[in-house]
Amino acid sequence: MQSFNPPVRTLMGPGPSDVHPRVLQAMARPTIGHLDPAFIGMMEETKEALKYAFKTENELTMPVSAPGSAGMETCFANLVEPGDKVIVCINGVFGNRMKENITRFGGEAVVVEDKWGEAVSVDKVEQALKDNPDAKIVAFVHAETSTGAMSDAKAICALAAQHDCLNIVDTVTSLAGSELRVDEWGIDAIYSGTQKCLSAPPGISPISFSERAIQKLSNRNTPVTSWFLDLNLVMGYWGKGAKRAYHHTAPVNTLYGLHESLVMLTEEGLENAWARHSANHEDLKHNLEAMGMSFVVNEGDRLPQLNTVWIPEGIDDAAVRSRLLNEYNLEIGAGLGDLAGKVWRIGLMGYSARKENVVLATAALKEVLASQ
Ligand SMILES: *Cc1c(COP(=O)(O)O)cnc(C)c1O
């Protein structure tokens, strides 16, 4: 057996994205105890910086010690009680997973379905709320990474509030990549990931809960069925002020990485990070369209950080992606579900959202396509 030395790639798929060298260096620093006062100081800074990234004052804002999917499960495990009716919007892979969470925690899912590649229809959500006055929660994906479509989180959250529903919002791909305002938009429970637009490695899921969400959690009739994700217990470790108690061993070095990525986000400025993703998207879009490719998602609903384009007629999807990987060390994403074999998903997330990546992806695709 030998040490594992991964090839150096440029990651322009749906995640993970390129991790900034500063983040990798931070992760190589000495491991200390997860109850060490120095570590606790770093945890407090991390929580404050996450509030900045989410644009929230929510006290319960913290990183879950597991990937984005665990952040998703944290929201549903804590907020859905057996028998709760939950309106869930499905316009891609991740909406489907939300539905799976609802039913596994004993909830009743009312599905609002939209075509893959389209944004969630706000009108359909309104109709579902009218048809289901007993619904308790509306759940949807802000940035659907399986298709590249962005939904109107502000409008959907406002509708949910009008009908006395809480909302659960997936922002794994939107956090730090496009406009997101937790308090202003009235988001109640939100989860994200570190490996998309935060330039950090996978394995951590930032979450935030509003006062209303905490109230629902406090008024539960039944205990949260997941021990690890029960926020009542997790907050004994991550909560502010309270004497910290052992819950689980935090992933110390990965959290150094998240902390460093948040230092970098505050240096750049959140709005500047959103603008950088947009600017690079505009450049890439211009180049791809000049090569004759067209986008799957309508212009107004596109995610700048995930560009989904139709694969040109007669082109071998797998052969192109494998040549990009082997000859250019460039990873782009394949299509999922119904879009498998039909689209490419080209990510511009976090540290990957850079001019040199746009140039590399354009040039590499041009050469490989020309040879086909
Ligand atoms: C990537 C992603 C997830 C899952 O995150 P993991 O870190 O892979 O568990 C959930 N939702 C969306 C929209 C994502 O893009």
The ligand as an SDF file (V2000), in Angstrom:
LIG
                    3D

 15 15  0  0  0  0  0  0  0  0999 V2000
  -25.4940   18.5460   -3.4250 C   0  0  0  0  0  0  0  0  0  0  0  0
  -26.9010   18.7880   -3.0040 C   0  0  0  0  0  0  0  0  0  0  0  0
  -27.4700   18.1580   -1.8870 C   0  0  0  0  0  0  0  0  0  0  0  0
  -26.7800   17.0860   -1.1020 C   0  0  0  0  0  0  0  0  0  0  0  0
  -25.5930   17.4920   -0.5400 O   0  0  0  0  0  0  0  0  0  0  0  0
  -24.5050   16.3570   -0.1480 P   0  0  0  0  0  0  0  0  0  0  0  0
  -23.4330   17.1540    0.4960 O   0  0  0  0  0  0  0  0  0  0  0  0
  -24.1360   15.6890   -1.4180 O   0  0  0  0  0  0  0  0  0  0  0  0
  -25.1530   15.4360    0.8070 O   0  0  0  0  0  0  0  0  0  0  0  0
  -28.7660   18.4910   -1.5390 C   0  0  0  0  0  0  0  0  0  0  0  0
  -29.4750   19.3930   -2.2480 N   0  0  0  0  0  0  0  0  0  0  0  0
  -28.9630   20.0130   -3.3240 C   0  0  0  0  0  0  0  0  0  0  0  0
  -29.7860   21.0020   -4.0700 C   0  0  0  0  0  0  0  0  0  0  0  0
  -27.6550   19.7290   -3.7270 C   0  0  0  0  0  0  0  0  0  0  0  0
  -27.1550   20.3170   -4.8090 O   0  0  0  0  0  0  0  0  0  0  0  0
  1  2  1  0
  2  3  1  0
  2 14  2  0
  3  4  1  0
  3 10  2  0
  4  5  1  0
  5  6  1  0
  6  7  2  0
  6  8  1  0
  6  9  1  0
 10 11  1  0
 11 12  2  0
 12 13  1  0
 12 14  1  0
 14 15  1  0
M  END
$$$$
